[in-house]
Amino acid sequence: MTDATRDVLDFFDNVGVLLRHKVISLELVWSAYCYWNLRCWTACQGSVCWLRDVESDSTYYDGFEYLFQQMLKAEKEKKGKKAHISEQELQEFIDEEMKL
């Protein structure tokens, strides 16, 4: 896992912790970060599971996972349908992010 990937995971983990403790509102987080959170978690979930397994610590990035679950709920509530990131959408997102 690269340092840049860890930076993204750490950022979303921190946002998730702030949301869980009601320091920031769901509306604000959904508006500002939902698009990236859904895609980043989808892209990185396997790596997070691997890290949890290797370190024998299920708490790694649990704030990020919590944030993802809350974004899924908010998407369904706001848009009336479950969020779905297709393989093609995910690959396009990753390709665009790699250009940055």
NORFEN-V667785 format. One line per field, one symbol per residue. phi: phi as a letter, one per 40 degrees, with the letter a starting at -180 (. if undefined). psi: psi as a letter, one per 30 degrees, with the letter a starting at -180 (. if undefined). Layout:
phi->???
psi->???
This chain:
phi->.cccccccccdccccccccdcfcbccdcccccbddccccccdcbdccccccdcccfaccdfccccdddccccccccccbgaccabcdcccccccdccccc
psi->kleeeeeeeeeeeeeeeeeeghelleeeeeeefeeeeeeeeeefeeeeeeeeeefhjffkhfeeeeeeeeeeeeeeeefglkkkjleeeeeeeeeeeff.
